[in-house]
Amino acid sequence: MTSRVESVALGRPVHTRMMKILQRLWASRRISKGLDFVNSVLGALGRPALGQAQYDVFRAELLNDPEMAAQYERHIPRLAQISPHKMIANWSERFRRADAQVDIFFVLPRVLRPGTIVETGVASGSMTSFLLAALHHNDHGTLFSFDLIPEVGEHGMNWKVDDPAEVGFLIPEPYRDRWKLSLADATYAMPRQLEGKLIDCFFHDSDHSFDHMMFEYAFAAKHLAPRGWIISDDITVTEAFPRYFGARTPAFIHRSNPNIGIAVPRHDR
């Protein structure tokens, strides 16, 4: 598709530099959404396709999750302080606006049933809660999260927490039993804590500098289990994602949020 069409799809003007990066990604990556997106990733992993009925069941499972709904709506005032531009009124509206996130962080883990997920960057726990909800419904798996306490002006943060316990405040208490949080720099903490472990799914959402993204991609690829997959947020911030994975690595972008990418290194297929 042309850059103009994709720019409209984003729903807002796109910075020239970002557009150049997006053009490179769109030129070599499959972009889809919904069940087509999920099945594209499953196909790259050598897994059977998911049917429409089961896909709908998984999405309804999260939409109707009372723990997720209650936790989110309880913290709407706090979220309004952090991101006043979003103005989300309730859980169902949040769900409706998070089409890509639901597919990537809930539906795919429900289908693939990862044993070990590693995440860098937690903040409010928005995507962390989706992942832990999937593990809870699977009754299987552990999420290892690494994060520095949010501080205004550091690592791109626009809000801070005074109490470390507030990190991940959107995560329902019943879903925290599969969560291991380290409030430490992933650069140093991940190699120590995950030595000898294989990772089924790696999610980068921490420092989005080029060098740090390249470090985390390399770490993830080194520790990735067979048929493992790598998720990265903010793939348009730098050229790290297309630079590291290159044209030969199967990679997928959800049309509803082109800022998130999934890579499936060929040696893990």
N, C-alpha and C positions, 0 to 999 in steps of 0.2 A: 504494500500500500504506500501511497505517497505520504510524505512527512506532514502535509497539510491535513490530510484525513486523520492521521494518528494524533496530531496536535489537538484537533477537535475532540477526539475520543478521550483525551485527558481532562477535558472540561475546563481548561484554563490555558492562558498563554504559556508557552514553553520557552525558557531561556535558550538562546542560540547555541551555547555550548552544550547544554543538556540535549538539545535536539540532535546535534551531531552524534552524540553518544547513542541516543535512541535509534537514529538511522542505521548505525552500524549493527546494533542489536537486531532490529527488525529485518535487516537485510539477510541475516543468517540464522534466525531463530523462528521456531513455530510459535505463533501467538493465537491463543484461543481462550475460551472461558467455559465455565460450567463443566458438564460431564465430558465434553471434548477435551478440555484441558487436563482433567484428572486422568482420562484414558491415555492421553499422549505421554504423560509421565509414567503411568503404569506400563505402557508398552516399551518405553526405554529401559525400564527395570526388568523386563522379561516377565511381567505379571499379567494375568488374565484381565480383560476389560471388565469394568464395572457396569452393571445394568442400570437403566434409568430408575427403576423402582427402588433398588437398594441405595442409589445415590440420593434419592429424595428422602428415604428413611434416615440416612445419616444426617442430612441437613436439618430435618425436622427434629432430630434428637437433640441437636445443639440449641435450636430455636426454642424448644420447649423444656430446656434444662432449668429447673427451678433454682438450683444453686447459682448458676451463672447469671440468671436474670436478677435474682435478689442482690447478689454481690455488686453487680454493675449499677443497678438503680440506687443502691445505698450510697454509692460514691459519686453520683452525678454532680453534686455541688463541688466536690474536690476536682473532678474532671473539668468542670466549667472554669475553675480557676487556672488550670494548666493549659487548656485549649479552648478559650472562649469562642473561637471562630467556628467550632464544630457544632455546638448547640444541639446535642442529641438528647431527646426527651426521655427515652425509655429503651429497654433491651431489644424489643422487636425492631425499633428504628436502627439501633446499633447493628443488629444482625443484617438488616437490609442494606446498610451502607458498607458492609464488610464482605462483599461477595467473594473477592479473591482470598481474603484471609480465612474465611470459612473453608474454602476448598483446600487451601495449602496447609493450614495449621490444624484442621479438624478432620475433614473427610479423608485426606491422604493418610494421616496416621491411623485412622480407624481401619482403613483397608489394609495397610502395610504392616501394622502391629509392630512397630519398632521396639526393640528391647532397651536400647540406649540412645537417647537424644541429648545433644549438647547445644546449649544456647549461650551466646554472648550478648549481653545487654538485656535488662529486664525492665527497668524504670517502673511504670505503673503496673506492669504485668499483663498488658492487654493480650499479646500473642502467647505469652507464657500460660495464661489461663486457658486458652483454646487448646494448647498442647496437653496440658494436664487434664483437661476434661476428656480429651481423646484417650489418654492413658487410663483414666479412671473407668471409662466405659469399656475399654479393652480388658480391664483388670490385669494389665501387663505393662511392664516397662518402667524406666526411670528417666527423669529429666535432670541433667546436670546444668545449672545456670551459673554464669560468671558475670559479675557486674560491679561497677564502682558506684558508690552512693551518689545519686544525682545532685549536682551542684550547678547553680546558674552560671552560664558562661564557660563551663568546662565540658569538653567532648560534645559540643553542640546542644547542651541541655538549656532549656529555658525555665526550669523549675528546680526546686531542691527539696530534700527531706531532712528533717531534724532528727528523726528517729529511724535508725536502720531497719526497724521492723516494718516501716511503711513501704519499703521496696516490695513491689509486687502486690500492692493493696487490692488489686482486682481479682486475685486468686481466691476462690472459695476455700474455707478452712478444710472441708472434707476431701479436697483434691490435693492437699499439700503433702500427703503421705508418700507420694512418689516424686517429691521434689527435693533436690540437694542444691542449695544455694551457697555460693562462695562470693563474699563481698571482697573481691580482690581483682587485680589486673589480670585479665585472661592471658596476657603475654607470658606471665610467669606461673600463674596458677594452673592453667590447663595442662602443660607438659608434666607437671608434678602429679596432679590428681588423676590424670587419665593415662598414665604410663602403662603400657601393656593392654589397654582396653581397645576394643573395636567400637566404632561409632556407626550406628545405623542411619542417623539423620543429624546433620549439623546445620545450625541456624545462626548466621552472622547478623547481628544487629547492634554492634557496639561502635567503636571508633571507626568512622567512615573515611579515614584518610587512606590514600592509595597504598602506602606501605603496610599499614595495619590490615587492610583488607587482603592484601597479597599474603601476608603472614597467616591469617586465619584460613584462607582457602588452602594454602599449602599444608597447614596442620590438619585440616579436615581431610584432605585427599590422602594424606599419609596414614591416617587412622581409620579411614572409611572401610566398613565391612563390605563383603560382597553384596551387590544390589543395594548399596547405600546411596543416599542422595544429599545434596548440599543446597540449602536455601540461603539466599542473601537478600537483605533489604537494601534499599538505596543504591541500586546498581547503576543509577544514572549520575551519582555524585562524582565519581571518578571513572576512569577507564579500566579499573582493576578487574571487573567481572569479565568483560570480553577479552582483555589481555591475558588473564590467567587461563581461562578455559578454552579460548580459541575456537576456531570454526569446526574442529573435529569432535568436540565434546557436545553430546546432546544437551540442549538447554531449552528451557521453556519459560514463557512470559504470559501471565494472566492478563487478558485484555482489560479487565476491570481495574487493574493496578499494575501498570507497566514498570513500576519502580521495584518490584520484587521479582527475582529470578530463581529458577531451580536448575541446577546442573547435575548431570548423571555421568560421571567420568566413565569412559569406555572400559577401562580395566576392571570396573565393578559390575559390568553387565552380565 
